[in-house]
């Protein structure tokens, strides 16, 4: 991620924008409570705007997958962390796109009958497979966020991702931990501990990180210079001893 990559940047920016489609629930009439429901329930087959949100997820996943693939295959990239990061982004995009084709059948947090059928394993296979693709997407984006942020910190320390990436990674990990704890509480019969807020924070941070990554691909800053290195300037040559063999300007 050292050389400018405008194609990947444009794809990422569009993918990040599409990935925030869930925010339309603020102006659309849904049957879900944002503070207590899964984001993926917006795309459930029995929801009024399910087709809209499934299409948005498909586009977001495809765009991010294409961006990751373009960057991953355009060698050389600095270090193994960069390669792992692009691979994680490809996995995230692909899993998100597949996830949109395996939507929930119903919304278990809003429909007690749906929740009971889910616990009994009576829902279609696609409903259960949704959790697998969602988990793969989460693993992919966490790998990408950590690996590409570390790459930026080392090779482009003045890039936007190097400056704000660590804070976004920390926030994403905290939101993920909160989401997992809320899911465990919900399955144990508690009220969910703000599951909807936690997961919306989780996906919101992902979209923001994708935007910052896109900006960093447009203006990587200090290309090819690892963090801690310094480019020699004229003053260095002026200070060199006359017998050092280095020409003076």
DAKA-V976112 format. One record per pair of residues at least 24 apart in sequence whose ideal C-beta (glycine too) atoms are under 10 Angstrom apart, sorted by the first residue. I is the first residue (numbers start at 1). GAP is how many residues later the second one is. Records with the same first field share a line. If there is no record, write none. Layout:
I->GAP, GAP
This chain:
1->70, 76, 77, 80, 81, 84, 85, 147, 150, 151, 154, 155, 158, 160, 212, 215, 216, 219, 222
2->74, 75, 76, 80, 149, 150, 153, 154, 157, 215, 218, 219, 220, 221, 222, 223
3->71, 73, 74, 75, 214, 217, 220, 221
4->212, 213, 214, 215, 216, 219
5->62, 65, 66, 69, 209, 211, 212, 213, 215
6->208, 211, 212
7->59, 60, 63, 64, 67, 210
8->56, 58, 59, 60, 61, 62, 63, 64, 66, 78, 81, 205, 206, 209, 210
9->58, 61, 62, 202, 204, 205, 206, 207, 208, 209, 210, 211
10->53, 57, 204, 207, 208
11->51, 52, 53, 54, 55, 56, 57, 58, 59, 60, 82, 199, 203, 206
12->51, 52, 54, 55, 56, 58, 59, 77, 81, 197, 198, 199, 200, 201, 202, 203, 204, 205, 206
13->50, 54, 197, 198, 200, 201, 202, 204, 205
14->45, 46, 48, 49, 50, 52, 53, 196, 200
15->44, 45, 46, 47, 48, 49, 50, 51, 52, 53, 74, 77, 78, 81, 192, 195, 196, 199
16->44, 47, 48, 51, 190, 191, 192, 193, 194, 195, 196, 197, 198
17->39, 42, 43, 46, 190, 193, 194, 197
18->37, 38, 39, 40, 41, 42, 43, 44, 45, 46, 189
19->37, 38, 40, 41, 42, 44, 45, 74, 77, 184, 185, 187, 188, 189, 191, 192
20->36, 40, 183, 184, 186, 187, 188, 190, 191
21->28, 31, 32, 33, 34, 35, 36, 38, 39, 186
22->31, 34, 35, 177, 178, 181, 182, 185
23->177, 180, 181, 184
24->25, 28, 29, 32
25->24, 28, 171, 175
28->24, 25
30->77, 80
31->76, 79, 80
32->75, 77, 78, 79, 164
33->76, 77, 159, 163
34->162, 163, 165, 166
35->157, 159, 160, 161, 162, 163, 165
36->73, 74, 146, 150, 155, 156, 157, 158, 159, 160, 161
37->70, 71, 72, 73, 155, 158, 159, 162, 163
38->66, 69, 70, 71, 72, 92, 96, 141, 145, 148, 154, 157, 158, 161, 162
39->95, 140, 156, 157, 160, 161, 163, 164, 165
40->59, 60, 63, 64, 67, 90, 91, 93, 94, 159, 163
41->62, 63, 65, 66, 67, 68, 69, 70, 73, 155, 158
42->61, 62, 65
43->56, 57, 60, 61, 64, 87
44->59, 60, 61, 62, 63, 64, 66, 67, 70, 83, 86
45->58, 59, 60, 61, 62, 79, 81, 82
46->57, 58, 59, 60, 61, 64, 65, 68
47->56, 57, 59, 60, 63
50->53, 54, 57
51->52
53->47, 50
54->45, 46, 47, 48, 49
55->45
56->44
57->39, 40, 41, 42, 43, 44, 46, 80
58->38, 39, 40, 41, 42, 43
59->37, 38, 41
60->32, 33, 36, 37, 40, 146, 147, 150
61->31, 32, 33, 34, 35, 36, 37, 38, 39, 40, 72, 76
62->31, 32, 34, 35, 38
63->30, 33, 34, 147
64->25, 26, 28, 29, 30, 32, 33, 73, 76, 77, 80, 142, 146, 149
65->24, 25, 26, 27, 28, 29, 30, 31, 32, 33, 75
66->24, 27
67->26, 143, 146, 147, 150
68->24, 25, 26, 72, 76, 80
69->24, 25
70->147
71->77, 142, 146
77->71, 74, 78
78->73, 74, 76, 77, 78, 145, 146, 148
79->68, 71, 72, 75, 76, 147
80->67, 71
81->62, 65, 66, 67, 68, 69, 70, 71, 72, 73, 74
82->65, 66, 68, 69, 70, 72, 73
83->64, 68
84->59, 60, 62, 63, 64, 66, 67
85->58, 59, 60, 61, 62, 63, 64, 65, 66, 67, 128
86->57, 58, 61, 62, 65
87->53, 56, 57, 60
88->51, 52, 53, 54, 55, 56, 57, 58, 59, 60
89->51, 52, 54, 55, 56, 58, 59, 121, 124
90->50, 54
91->45, 46, 48, 49, 50, 52, 53
92->44, 45, 46, 47, 48, 49, 50, 51, 52, 53, 114, 118
93->44, 47, 48, 51
94->39, 42, 43, 46
95->37, 38, 39, 40, 41, 42, 43, 44, 45, 46
96->37, 38, 40, 41, 42, 44, 45, 110
97->36, 40
98->31, 32, 34, 35, 36, 38, 39
99->30, 31, 32, 33, 34, 35, 36, 37, 38
100->30, 33
101->25, 28, 29, 32
102->24, 25, 26, 27, 28, 29, 30, 31, 32
103->24, 27
104->24, 26, 27
105->25
108->78
109->77, 83, 86, 87
115->71
119->68
137->69
138->34, 38, 41, 42, 64, 65, 68
141->31, 35, 61, 62, 64, 65, 68, 69
142->27, 30, 31, 34, 64
144->62, 65, 66, 69
145->24, 27, 28, 60, 61, 64, 65, 68
146->26, 27
148->61, 65, 68
149->60, 63, 64, 67
151->65
152->60, 61, 64, 68, 69, 75
153->73, 74
154->71, 72, 73, 74, 75
155->65, 66, 67, 68, 69, 70, 71, 72, 74
156->60, 61, 63, 64, 65, 66, 67, 68, 69, 70, 71
157->64, 65, 68, 69, 70, 71, 72
158->58, 61, 62, 63, 64, 67, 69
159->53, 54, 56, 57, 58, 59, 60, 61, 62, 63, 64
160->51, 52, 53, 54, 55, 56, 57, 58, 59, 60, 61
161->48, 51, 52, 53, 54, 55, 56, 59, 60
162->50, 54, 58, 59, 60, 65
163->49, 53, 58
164->44, 45, 48, 51, 52
165->44, 47, 48, 51
167->38
168->37, 38, 40, 41, 42, 44, 45
169->36, 40
170->35
171->30, 31, 33, 34, 37, 38
172->29, 30, 31, 32, 33, 34, 36, 37
173->29, 32
174->24, 27, 28, 31
175->24, 25, 26, 27, 28, 29, 30, 31
176->25, 26, 29, 30
177->25
178->24
179->24
